[in-house]
Each structure stands twice: as C-alpha cells, then as structure tokens.
Amino acid sequence: MNNYEQLDAWVDSHFDEQVKFLQELIRVPTDTPPGNNTPHAERTADLLQDMGINAEKHVVPDSEVKEAGLQSITNLLVRRQYGPGKTVLLNAHGDVVPPGEGWTKDPYGGEIENGNIYGRATAVSKCDFSTYTFALRALEAVAKPKAGTLELLFTYDEEFGGEVGPGWMLKHNLIKPDLMIAAGFSYQVITAHNGCLQMEVTVHGKMAHAAIPDSGVDALQAAVKILNALYAQNTLYKQVTSKVEGITHPYLNVGTIEGGTNTNVIPGRVTFKLDRRMIPEENPAEVEATLRKVISDTAADLPGISVDVKRILLANSMRPLPGNTPLVEAIQKHGGTVFGEAIPALGTPLYTDVRLFSEAGIPGVIYGAGPRTVLESHAKRADERLNLEDLRKATKVIARSLADLLV
C-alpha cells in the first residue's frame, strides 16, 4: 500500500468521526446577518482542541466588526510547521445566510438521510472546516511531512465581503502563505471568479395624500423608471462574453426594495439594492460609473425627483495567477483518481473572498467538498445538503494533494 492509499484508508477509518465533527459545526448557528459568529469560533476551537489541534483566536475589534455590519468575529488560525519550505493555507468560511422558509429538515440539525447531511452551511462551507481538518490529520498520521507549513484559516464574513476575515488577517500580516486553497466543490477546481458591485439607490420624491396625488411627487413611479433603465442593461450585458471557461456574461439583479408609509399615501421615498456581477475582464470603476450615469440620466428627466447612490460592496474578480499551477495539477491528478473522472479547471460566476489572496499576489484555487453545481447543493435555499461520499472523497483529494505540495 503506497502513501496515497494509506491516506485514503486513514480517512475511511475516521470518517464517522469526521461526520460527527461536521454535525457539531452545523448545530451552532452563524446567520449573517446578524453575524454574531464568535460563539461558533469558540465551539470550533474547542472541538479542534479535543483532537489535539490548537487554534489561535484572532478577535477582530468591535469597532471594525460593527463598521462591517456584523456583531462579532473571531478568526481561527491553525499553524502546523513541519520544516523549511512553502506555506500552504486552507481557508473555509463559517458564516451563512439565514435559513429562510421551506425547510423540511432542521436547518441546524445536521440530520442524515439517504447518504446526505442536511443543514445550513453543509455545502457552503462548514463542510470544508471538516474536509481540511481531517485532511491535515490524515497527512500528519500517514505522510508525516518534514517540510513546509500547513495553515487552516477559518473565517466568518465571506457573505459580507471578507474584509474582517481573510482581509483582516492579511492586513495585519498574520498570514503570508505561498499557496492557498479555499472552500469549493468536488468536481472542478476553480481558478477564477466574477466580481460583484452592490449599490443602494434611494429615490426621493414628495409624500402626499392619495386623494390629491398632484400635490406630491411619486418616488415609486420614478423608481420603476430607473429600475426599467437598469434592467435594460442586462440585454446589453449578454453581448459581452468572458474568455474564462465557466463564466458567461455580466448581469444585474435588484434584490430588495422598500419604501412608502401607507396604502393611501403617495410614497416620498423608495430604496432598492442592486447587485452587479462583473466578469474578470471588466474594470470595476468603469462598471460603477456606467451604472451611476444610467441612474442619474434617468432621474434627470423626472421633475421633482432626486436620487442618492451609495456603494455598499465592491468585490473584485479573481484572476488566475501563474503560480497556481502546482495546486491545479495536484488536485486534478488526485481528483481524477479518487472520483474516477477528469476534474476541469475553470471559472465560476460566484464571487468569493479568495480574491483578497489573489490581490495580495498569493496564488490560489477553490476546491472542497460539494456537488457539481450550486443548484444541486441547495446553498442559500431550503434543505441545503451535502452528499457524504463527496465529503469523504474531497478529504482524500486534499490530503493527497498536501502530501505532494509539502515537500
């Protein structure tokens, strides 16, 4: 039996323990918002300590957490130094969107049925707390590396952009890896992703009694015209295509809208929030300037209307860095063996906090436990789930890849 087969055997023999670890992680909510995520970090650190793994706790100051729109953040860093050589960092995030409606399982139950584990963050991405932890344990038990350093970074603000998670750790020079892998799915290794611009648009009119509508200026009617102008951009975006496999074209979505005071009142204010996905080839500054112009030009033709536009998030796209080749090759080689099929390297229309590593010049890829598509995982929908065989196999792929990289 070679080292790779021994790694596989170790994962198999400890898989029940790995699943129980994941269940414990699922049972501590990390809904973001509101983002009170330190309790989960504390629980994770305790569970790791029970395995003999010490996690450094990096508490982000309250003022910075509040400024980011969250309640509490403690980032966890496991640092295992084996000898001289490169540092490989594995990063997964524990924060998730709230469960929402329509669940047939307990969102925080970690229930297992027909080979799937159910719960919020089973697929994105508490699963990879588990994947990476047990890959580390398998590596140390079997390969006993004598070179390099392996780091596990568990963060809690990916849903809000990553600035007080990986961004904060990078800013304070607490991590300086040579290579990094972030939470992903099992059937492809992701080397690039879209960027995202989110903006809040507030349309101001003049409130009035509905019996005398001419005495007011309807902010909702104005907002509808602005929204139509913005949605018209999606037709233009389809003519812009990315050269990155897996990424198609830019698009725009309006996710929330609120305003007005009562049914019998002409609304004097309406606010909506938009999400503009940017392909890697686009310039974020130009994208934002274009949207602002569409909004202001439309509003300029509406008497009595004024508009405020505020940027609430700018997440740059992730572009492949040449140094990611060892990561891609290792994952493709071992993924092909373990899953019995070719593992393509491509881009994704999602955006993640991996871009922060890319911007810092750190080559990285996205790979972990999960199905072929986000749709299959039910991520951000009811009954999020993970096939346990994908978890088992992804752990083997990561452990095997680490054995190749830490030499």
N, C-alpha and C positions, 0 to 999 in steps of 0.2 A: 504494500500500500504506500503510494507516494504522499508527499506533504499535502497536496490538494485534496486527495481522498481522505486523509486524516482530518483535515479541516472540515470537510463535509460531514464526516462521521461525528465529530465533536458537536457541530450544530444540530445534527439529528438527535443526539443523545441528550441535549439540553433544551430541546425545542419546547417542551411543556413548560419549563421554567421561563423561557422567553415569552411565551404567550401570556403567562400569568403576570409578568412584568408589564406587558403592554396593557393588560386589563386594568392594572392598578393606575397606570398613567391616564387611561380614559376616564376613570372614575372621579378624577379631580377636575372640575370644570375650568376652562380657560377662555370663556366667551370674551371676544374682543370686537366691539366694545362690550362691557366697560373696560376690560383689560386689567383686572386685578389678578395678576399672574404669578406673583411671588409665592403664594401657597403651593402652586404646582411645582415650582422650582425647589422649594423646601422638601416636598414629598419625593421628588425625583432624586435629590441629593441623598436622602435617607435610604432609598432603595438601592442606589449605587453603592453606598457605604456598606450595606448588607452583603454586597458581592465583593467587598474589598477594594472598591474603586473610589478614590477621593475626588470630589468635585469642588473646585474653587468657586465661591459665590461672589459674583461681582454685582453689587447692588447699585442700580442707577439712581442718582439723586432725585428726590421727589419733584423738584422744580423742573427738571428735564423731562421726567415722565409725564407730568401734567401738561407741559408745553406740547408734548407729542399727542395729547388727547387720551392718555391712558391713566391707570390708577397706581399700579406697582409693577416694577420689572426687576427681577434678579436673573442675570445671565449666568449660566453654569459652564465651567471650562474644566475638562479632564485633560491632563497633560501627562503623557507617558513617554519618557525619554529613554531610548534604548542604546544610544551611542551617537557618534558623529554621522552626519548625513542630512538629507532633506526632511522637512517637516510637512506632514500630510494632515490636513484638518478635515473633519467630517462635521457638517452643520445641519441640524434639523430645527424646526420651529414648533413650539407647543401651542401657540395662540391660534384660535379658530374663530370663525363667525358663529354667532348664536345659532342654536339648533333650528329655529323656525318651526313651522307646522308640518303635519302629515306623517310623523314618525309612527311606525308600528312596533319599534323597539325602543327601549330606554336609551336616550342619547348618551347617557353616562354609565351605561350598564356593562359594556364590554361583553354582551351576550354572543354566544357562538351557536350557529345553526347552519347545517349543510356545508361545513367547511369554511364558512365566512365568519369573521368577527365584526360586530356592528357597534357603532357609536361615533359621536363627533370626534374627528381627528384620527380615526382608524387608518384612513388612507392619506391624509394630509394634516400634519405629518408626525404625529406621535409614534406612528409605526416605525419611523426611522430613528427615533430615540432607541427603539428596540433593536432594529437592524444593526445600527452602528455599535451599540454597546456589546451585543453578542458577537459581532464580527471581531471586535477588539479582544474579547475574552477568548474566542477561538484562536486568534492569531497568537496570543501570548501562551496559551496552553499547548499549542502544537508547533508553531513555527519558531517560537522563542527568539524574536528578532534581536539582533545585536547592533543594528544601525538605524539612524534616523529617529524621528519623534512622531508620535501619533497623538492628535488632539481631537477631542469631541467637544463641540460647541453647541449648547442647547439654548436657544433664544426665544423671545416671546412677543415680537412686534412685527412679524412679517406682514400681517394684514394691514398695518399702518405704515409700511414702507421700509422698516428695518433700521431706522436711524438710531434708535436706542437699544438695538440688538447688535448685529454684526457691525453696523456703522460706529456705534459707541465703542465697541471693543477694538476696532481698527484705529479709531481716532486716538485712543489712549494707549496705543502700542502694546496692548495686552496679548495680541495675536499677530504673528508675522509669518504665516505659512508659505511654503514654496508651491504647494498644490492644494486644492480643496475639492471636496465633493459635497453637494447639497442634496437634500431630500428630493426624491423624484419617483418615477415609476420604473417597473422592472423590464419593460420590453423595448426601451430605447434609451440611449444616452444623449442627453440634451446639451448642446454646445452653444446655443444662442436663444434669446427670447425677446419678445416685444417689450417696448417701453410703455409707460402709462402716464398720462396727464389727467388729473382730476381738478375740476373747477366748480366753484359755487357762483351762480348767477342770481342776483336779486333785481327784480324788476319793480320799480316804484311808479305808482300812478297816484290817484286821489280817491280815497274812500268816500262813498256817498250812499244815500238811501236808495234801494232798488226801485222805489216808486218814482224817483226823479233821477234817472241814470245820467242824464246830460249834465248834471251838476258835479259828476265825478269823472275820473279817467280810469278805465278798467285795466288793471295791471295784468289780469289773467288773459284777456284778449291779446294784449301786447306780448305776453309770454308765449302764447300759442304761435304768433307770427315769428317770433325769434326761434322757437323750437322747430318750426317748419323749415326755417332757413338753415338751421344746424343739421336737421335730418337730411336735407337735400345734399349735404356734403358727402353722405355715405355713398351716393351714386357716383360722385367723383372719385372717392377713395377706391372703388372697385377697379378703376383704371390704373391704379398704382400697385404694382406687384413686387414682392420681395424675391431676391435671388436665393434666400435661405430656404432649403427644403423644410417643410413643415409649417412655414409661415406664409400666409397668403397676401392679404392687403390690410391697410389701416381700416379702422371703423370707429364709430362714435355711438355711445349709448347714454341716455338720460335715466338715472337710476332712482332718483327721488324728486318729488315736487310737493310743495306745501305753501299755503297762503290763504288769505281771506279771513273774515271774522264770523260771518253768519250767512245763512242762505239768502236773507233779504238785504244784504249789503254788497254794494259794488266793491270788489276787492281792491285795496290800495297797495298791496304788496304781494308778490309771489316770488318764491325762491326755489330754484332747482339745482341739482348737482349732476354734472356730466362727467363721463369717463371716455377719454380718447386714447385708444391703443395705437402705438406708433411702431412701425416696422423698424428693424435695425438700421436701414438706410436713411431714415428721416432725421432731420435736425429738430430737436425739441423746441428750440427758441422760435424757429420758423412756424412750427405747428401751433404754438401758443399765440403767436402774433396773428396768424390767419384766423383762428377762432375768435379772438378778441375783435378783429375787424368785421367779421361776419355779424357778430352781436351788435357792435356799435353802429354799423351801417344800417342794419335793420331798425334799431331803436331810433335812429336819427329821422326816419320817415314817420314816426309815431308821435304826434303832438302831445305834450304833457307827460311824456314818459322819460324817465331816466333809469340808467342801469349801472349797478356795481358788479364788477367781476373780480373774484378772488381765487388765486391758485391755492388748492388745498393739498395737492400731492404732485410731485414730479419724480417719477421713477424712470431712469434712463434704461434703454435696452441693454441686453447683454450681448456682447460681440465675442466671437471666438478669439482666444489668444493663442499664438503659435505654440506656447509651452504646454498646452493641454494634451498633446499627443500621447504621452505615457498613460494618462488617465483613460483616454478614449480606447487605446489599444488594449489595456489590461481588462477593462470592463467588457469590451466586445469579445475578447478571447474567452474569458471565463463565462460571460453570459451565454455565449454560443454553446459552450459545453454543458452548462448546468440546465439551461432552458431548452436546449436541443433545436435552436433556431438562431438565425442571424439577428444581431442586435444593431439596428441602424443608429447612426449619429446624425441628428437633425435639430431643427429649431422648434420652439413652441410659441403659440400666440399668448400664453400666460405671461405675467411679469412676476419676478421674484426678487428677494433681497440679495441673490447671488451677484447681481450687477455691481454691488458695492465692492466685492472682491475683485471683479473684473476692472472696475475703475481704479482700484489700487494697484493694478498690474499683476494680480495673482491669478494664474491660470486655474480655471475650474470647470466642472461639469455638473450636471444634475442627474443623479441616479439613486434609486432606492426601491422600496417595496411598494408595489401597486399594479393595477391592471394596465391595459393598453391605452385607455383613454380616461380623461377626467369624468366623462359621462358615465362610464361603467362604474366608477368608484362612488358615485353619488356625492362627491365632495361639494360642500356648500348647499346640499339638498337633504331631504329627509332620507333616513336609513342609509347614511354613509356606511360603507363596508369595505373590508379587505379580505381577499382570499388568502387563507393561511399558508397555502403552498407557495404563493408569491412571496410572502414574508420569509418563509424558510429558504427558498432558492435565492432571493436577493441577498440574504445574510451570507450565504455561501459565496456568492459572487464578490461581495465586498471583502470578505475575509481572504479569499484567494488573491484578489487584486492588491490588497495591502501587503500580502506576502511577496508579491513581485515588486512593489514600489519601495518598500522599506528594506533596501539592500545597500 
